[in-house]
Amino acid sequence: MSQSEDIYRRIAKVLGQVFDELPDEIGPKTSAMDIPAWDSLNHINVILALEMEFKIKFTSSQVQDVENVGEIADIITEKLARS
């Protein structure tokens, strides 16, 4: 399994912990629009859970600006490369 596949698998796991219902597939284009329960409060829950899962910290601008799972994966990949 590539690092990218592992990151997406772990993101999907986190989303499954935060939300009861998920689309059949979680991919780069998956966004809050695809998950009805993904509101502003649950966005913070997702970010906090991802920070714990990956042992990273998102900046406040990253938290505000991220639009889909692909962007989340890119941020995580970049942060893991620096650690």
C-alpha distances in whole Angstrom, upper triangle without the diagonal:
4,7,8,6,6,10,11,10,12,15,15,16,18,20,20,22,24,25,26,26,23,22,20,17,17,16,17,21,21,24,27,28,26,26,30,30,28,31,32,32,29,28,29,27,24,24,25,22,20,22,22,18,17,20,21,24,25,28,31,31,27,27,30,29,25,25,22,19,18,20,19,15,17,19,17,15,18,19,16,17,21,20
4,5,5,6,9,10,11,12,14,15,16,18,20,21,23,25,26,27,26,23,23,21,18,16,15,15,19,20,23,26,27,25,26,30,30,28,31,31,32,28,27,27,26,23,23,24,22,19,20,21,18,16,19,20,22,23,26,29,28,24,25,28,26,23,23,20,17,15,18,17,13,14,17,14,12,15,17,14,14,18,18
4,5,5,6,9,10,10,12,14,15,16,18,20,21,23,24,26,26,23,22,22,18,16,15,14,18,19,21,24,26,24,25,29,28,26,28,29,29,26,24,25,24,20,20,21,19,16,17,18,15,12,15,16,19,19,22,25,25,21,22,25,24,20,21,19,15,14,15,14,10,11,13,11,8,12,13,10,11,14,14
4,5,5,6,9,10,11,12,14,15,16,18,20,21,22,24,23,20,20,19,15,13,11,11,15,15,18,21,23,21,22,26,26,23,26,26,27,24,22,23,22,19,18,20,18,15,17,18,15,13,16,16,19,18,21,24,23,19,20,23,21,18,18,15,12,10,12,12,8,9,12,10,8,11,13,11,12,15,16
4,5,5,6,9,10,11,12,14,15,16,18,20,21,22,21,18,18,16,13,11,10,11,15,15,18,21,23,20,21,25,25,23,26,27,27,24,22,24,22,19,19,21,18,16,18,19,15,14,18,18,21,20,24,26,25,22,22,25,23,19,19,16,13,12,14,13,10,12,15,12,11,15,16,14,15,19,19
4,6,5,6,9,10,10,12,14,15,17,19,20,22,21,18,19,18,15,13,12,13,17,17,19,21,24,21,21,25,24,23,26,26,26,23,21,22,21,17,18,19,16,13,15,16,12,11,15,16,19,19,22,25,25,21,21,24,23,20,20,17,13,13,15,13,10,13,14,11,10,14,15,12,14,17,17
4,5,5,6,9,10,11,12,14,15,17,18,20,20,17,18,17,14,11,11,11,15,14,16,18,21,19,19,23,22,20,23,23,23,20,18,19,18,14,14,16,14,10,12,13,10,9,13,13,15,15,19,21,21,17,18,21,20,16,17,14,10,10,12,10,7,9,11,8,8,11,12,10,12,15,15
4,5,5,6,9,10,10,12,14,15,16,18,17,14,14,14,11,8,7,8,12,11,13,16,18,16,16,20,20,18,21,22,22,19,17,19,17,14,14,16,14,11,14,15,12,12,15,16,17,17,20,22,22,18,18,20,19,15,15,12,8,9,11,9,7,10,12,10,10,14,15,14,16,19,19
4,6,5,6,9,10,11,13,15,15,17,16,13,14,13,11,9,10,12,15,13,16,18,20,17,17,21,20,19,22,23,23,19,18,20,18,14,16,17,14,12,15,15,11,12,16,17,19,19,23,24,24,21,20,23,22,18,18,15,11,12,15,13,10,14,15,13,13,17,17,15,18,21,20
4,5,5,6,9,10,11,13,14,16,17,14,15,15,13,11,12,13,16,14,16,17,20,18,17,20,19,18,21,21,21,17,16,17,15,12,13,14,11,9,11,11,8,9,12,13,16,16,20,22,22,19,18,21,21,17,18,15,11,13,14,12,10,13,14,11,12,16,15,13,16,19,18
4,5,5,6,9,10,11,12,15,15,12,13,14,12,9,10,11,13,11,12,14,17,15,14,17,16,14,17,18,18,14,13,14,13,9,10,12,9,7,11,11,9,9,13,13,15,14,18,19,20,16,15,18,17,14,14,11,8,10,12,9,8,12,12,10,12,15,15,14,17,19,19
4,5,5,6,9,10,10,12,12,9,10,11,9,6,9,11,13,10,12,13,16,13,12,16,15,14,17,18,18,15,14,16,14,11,13,14,11,10,14,14,11,13,16,17,18,18,21,22,22,19,18,20,20,16,16,12,9,12,14,11,11,14,15,13,15,18,18,18,20,23,22
4,5,5,6,9,10,12,12,11,13,13,12,10,12,15,17,14,15,16,18,16,14,17,16,15,18,20,19,15,15,16,13,11,13,14,10,10,13,12,9,12,15,16,18,18,22,23,24,21,19,22,22,18,19,16,12,15,17,14,13,17,17,15,16,20,19,18,21,23,22
4,5,5,6,9,11,12,11,14,15,14,11,13,15,16,14,14,14,17,16,13,16,14,13,16,16,15,12,12,12,10,7,9,10,6,7,10,10,8,10,13,14,15,15,19,20,21,18,16,19,19,16,17,14,12,14,15,12,12,16,16,13,16,19,18,17,20,22,21
4,5,5,6,9,9,8,10,12,11,9,12,13,14,11,11,11,14,12,10,12,11,10,13,14,14,10,10,12,9,7,10,11,9,9,13,13,11,13,16,17,17,16,20,20,21,18,15,18,18,15,15,12,10,13,15,12,13,16,16,15,17,20,19,19,23,24,24
4,6,5,7,8,7,10,11,11,10,13,16,17,13,14,14,16,13,11,13,12,12,15,17,16,12,13,15,12,10,13,14,11,12,15,15,13,15,18,19,20,20,23,23,24,21,19,21,22,19,18,16,13,17,18,15,16,20,20,18,20,23,22,22,25,27,26
4,6,8,10,10,14,15,15,14,17,19,19,16,16,15,18,16,13,15,12,12,15,17,15,11,13,13,10,9,12,12,9,11,14,12,11,15,17,18,19,19,22,22,24,21,19,21,22,20,20,17,15,19,20,16,17,21,20,18,21,24,22,22,25,27,25
4,7,9,10,13,16,16,14,17,18,18,15,14,12,15,14,11,12,9,9,11,13,11,7,9,10,7,7,10,10,8,10,13,13,12,15,17,18,18,18,20,20,22,19,16,18,20,17,17,16,14,18,18,15,17,20,20,18,21,23,22,22,26,27,26
4,6,7,10,13,14,13,16,18,17,14,13,11,13,12,8,9,7,8,11,13,12,8,11,13,10,9,13,14,12,13,17,16,16,18,21,21,21,20,23,22,23,21,18,20,21,18,17,15,14,18,19,17,18,22,21,20,23,25,25,25,28,30,29
4,7,10,12,14,14,17,20,19,16,15,14,15,13,10,10,8,11,13,16,15,12,14,16,13,13,17,17,15,17,20,19,18,21,24,25,25,24,27,26,27,25,22,23,24,22,20,18,17,21,22,20,21,25,25,23,26,29,28,28,31,33,32
4,7,9,11,12,15,18,17,13,13,12,13,10,7,8,8,10,13,17,16,13,15,17,15,14,18,19,17,18,21,21,20,22,25,26,26,25,27,27,27,25,22,23,24,21,19,17,16,19,21,19,20,24,24,23,26,29,28,28,31,33,33
4,6,8,8,11,14,14,10,11,10,11,8,6,9,9,10,14,17,17,13,14,17,15,13,17,18,16,16,20,21,19,21,24,24,24,23,26,25,26,23,21,22,22,19,17,14,13,16,18,17,17,21,22,21,23,26,26,26,29,31,30
4,5,7,10,13,12,8,10,11,11,7,7,10,12,12,16,19,20,16,16,20,18,16,19,21,19,19,22,23,21,22,26,26,26,25,27,27,27,24,22,23,22,19,16,13,12,15,18,17,17,21,22,21,23,26,27,27,29,31,31
4,7,10,13,13,11,13,14,14,10,11,14,15,16,19,22,23,19,20,23,21,18,21,23,21,20,24,24,22,23,27,27,28,27,30,30,29,26,25,26,25,21,19,16,14,16,19,19,18,22,23,23,24,27,28,27,29,32,32
4,6,10,10,8,12,14,14,10,11,15,16,16,19,22,23,19,19,22,20,17,20,22,19,18,22,23,20,21,25,25,26,24,27,28,27,24,23,24,23,19,17,13,11,13,16,16,15,18,20,19,20,23,25,24,26,29,29
4,7,8,6,9,11,13,10,10,14,15,14,17,19,20,17,16,19,17,14,16,19,16,15,19,20,17,18,21,21,22,21,23,24,23,20,19,20,19,16,14,10,8,10,13,12,11,15,17,16,17,20,21,21,23,25,26
4,6,5,9,12,13,11,12,16,17,16,19,20,22,19,17,20,19,16,17,20,18,16,19,21,18,18,22,21,22,20,23,23,22,19,19,20,18,14,13,9,7,7,11,11,10,12,15,15,15,18,20,19,21,24,25
4,6,8,12,13,12,14,17,18,16,19,20,22,19,16,19,19,16,16,19,18,16,18,21,18,18,21,20,20,18,20,21,20,16,17,18,15,12,10,7,5,4,7,9,8,9,12,13,13,15,17,18,19,22,23
4,6,10,10,9,12,15,17,15,17,18,21,18,16,19,20,16,17,21,20,18,20,23,21,20,24,22,22,20,21,22,20,17,17,17,15,12,9,6,6,6,9,10,11,12,15,16,16,18,20,21,22,25,26
4,7,8,6,8,12,13,11,14,16,18,15,13,17,17,14,15,18,17,16,19,21,19,19,22,21,21,19,21,21,20,17,16,16,15,12,9,6,5,8,10,10,11,14,15,16,17,19,21,21,23,25,26
4,5,5,7,10,11,8,11,12,15,12,11,14,15,12,13,17,16,15,18,20,19,20,22,21,20,17,19,18,17,15,13,13,12,9,6,4,6,9,10,10,12,14,15,16,18,20,21,22,24,26,27
4,5,5,7,8,5,7,9,12,10,8,12,13,11,13,16,16,15,18,20,20,20,23,21,20,18,19,18,17,15,13,13,13,10,8,7,9,12,12,12,15,17,17,18,20,22,22,24,26,28,28
4,6,7,9,8,9,12,14,13,12,16,16,14,16,20,19,19,22,24,23,24,26,25,24,21,22,21,20,18,16,15,15,13,10,9,11,14,15,15,17,19,20,21,23,25,26,27,29,31,32
4,6,9,8,11,14,16,14,13,17,17,14,17,20,19,18,22,23,22,23,26,25,25,22,24,23,22,20,18,18,17,15,11,10,11,14,15,15,17,19,20,21,23,25,26,27,29,31,31
4,6,5,9,12,13,11,11,14,14,12,15,18,17,17,20,21,20,22,25,24,23,21,23,22,22,20,17,17,18,15,13,11,12,15,16,15,17,20,21,21,23,25,25,26,29,31,31
4,6,8,11,12,10,12,15,15,14,17,19,18,19,22,23,23,25,27,26,25,23,25,23,23,21,19,18,19,17,15,14,15,18,19,18,21,23,23,24,26,28,28,29,32,34,34
4,6,9,9,7,9,12,11,11,15,16,16,17,20,21,21,23,25,24,23,21,23,22,22,20,17,17,19,17,15,15,15,19,19,18,20,23,23,23,26,28,27,28,31,32,32
4,7,8,5,6,10,9,9,11,14,14,14,17,19,19,20,22,21,20,18,20,18,18,17,14,14,15,13,12,11,12,16,16,14,17,20,19,19,23,24,24,25,28,29,29
4,6,5,6,9,10,10,12,14,15,16,18,20,20,22,23,22,20,18,19,17,17,16,13,12,14,13,12,13,15,18,17,16,19,21,20,21,24,25,25,27,30,30,30
4,6,5,7,9,10,11,13,14,15,17,19,20,21,22,20,18,16,16,14,14,14,11,10,12,12,12,14,15,18,17,16,19,21,19,20,24,24,23,25,28,28,29
4,5,5,7,9,10,11,13,14,16,17,19,20,21,20,18,16,17,15,16,16,12,12,15,15,15,16,17,20,19,17,20,22,20,21,24,25,24,26,29,29,28
4,5,5,6,9,10,10,12,14,15,16,18,19,18,17,15,17,15,17,16,12,13,15,14,14,14,14,18,17,15,18,20,19,19,22,23,22,24,27,27,27
4,5,5,6,9,10,11,12,14,15,16,18,16,15,12,14,12,13,12,8,9,11,10,11,11,12,15,14,12,15,17,15,16,19,20,19,21,24,24,24
4,5,5,6,8,10,10,12,14,15,16,14,12,11,12,11,13,12,8,10,13,12,13,14,14,17,16,13,16,18,16,16,20,20,19,20,24,23,23
4,5,5,6,9,10,11,12,14,15,15,13,13,15,14,16,14,11,13,16,14,15,15,15,18,17,14,16,19,17,16,20,21,19,20,24,24,23
4,6,5,6,9,10,10,12,14,13,12,11,14,14,15,13,10,12,14,12,13,12,11,14,14,10,13,16,14,13,17,18,17,18,21,22,21
4,5,5,6,9,10,10,11,10,9,8,10,10,12,10,7,10,12,10,12,12,11,14,12,9,12,14,12,11,15,16,14,15,19,19,19
4,5,5,6,9,10,10,10,9,9,12,12,14,13,10,13,15,14,16,16,15,17,16,12,15,17,14,13,17,18,15,16,20,20,18
4,5,5,6,9,10,10,11,11,14,15,17,15,13,16,17,15,17,16,14,17,16,12,14,17,15,13,16,18,16,16,20,20,19
4,5,5,6,8,8,9,9,13,14,16,13,11,15,16,13,15,14,11,14,13,9,10,13,11,9,12,14,12,12,16,17,16
4,6,5,5,5,6,7,11,13,15,12,11,15,16,14,17,16,14,16,15,11,12,14,11,9,13,14,11,11,15,15,14
4,6,5,7,9,11,14,16,18,16,15,18,20,18,20,19,17,19,18,14,15,17,15,12,15,16,13,13,17,17,15
4,6,8,11,12,16,18,20,17,16,19,20,18,20,18,15,17,17,13,13,15,14,11,13,15,13,12,16,17,15
4,5,9,11,14,17,18,15,15,19,19,17,19,17,15,16,15,12,11,13,11,8,10,12,9,8,12,13,11
4,7,10,13,16,18,16,16,19,20,18,21,20,18,19,17,14,14,15,13,10,12,13,10,9,13,12,10
4,7,10,13,15,12,13,16,17,15,19,18,16,17,15,12,12,13,10,8,10,10,7,8,11,10,9
4,7,9,12,10,10,13,15,14,17,17,16,17,15,12,13,14,10,9,12,12,8,10,13,12,11
4,6,8,6,6,10,11,10,14,15,14,15,12,10,12,12,8,9,12,11,9,12,14,13,14
4,5,5,6,9,10,11,14,16,16,17,13,12,14,14,10,12,15,13,11,14,16,15,15
4,5,5,6,9,10,14,16,17,18,15,13,16,16,13,14,18,16,15,18,20,18,19
4,5,5,6,8,12,14,16,16,13,12,16,15,12,14,17,15,15,18,20,19,20
4,5,5,6,10,12,12,13,9,9,12,11,8,11,13,12,12,15,17,16,18
4,6,6,9,11,12,14,11,9,13,13,10,12,15,15,14,17,19,19,20
4,6,8,11,14,15,12,11,15,15,13,15,18,17,17,20,22,22,23
4,6,10,12,12,9,10,13,13,11,14,17,16,16,19,21,21,22
4,6,8,9,6,6,10,10,9,12,14,14,15,17,19,19,21
4,7,8,7,8,11,12,12,14,16,17,18,20,21,22,24
4,5,6,7,9,10,11,13,14,16,17,19,20,22,23
4,5,5,6,9,10,10,12,14,15,16,18,20,21
4,5,5,6,9,10,10,12,14,15,16,19,20
4,5,5,6,9,10,11,12,14,15,17,19
4,5,5,6,9,10,11,12,14,16,17
4,5,5,6,9,10,10,12,14,15
4,5,5,6,9,10,11,13,15
4,5,5,6,9,10,11,13
4,5,5,6,8,10,11
4,6,5,6,9,10
4,6,5,7,9
4,5,5,7
4,5,5
4,6
4
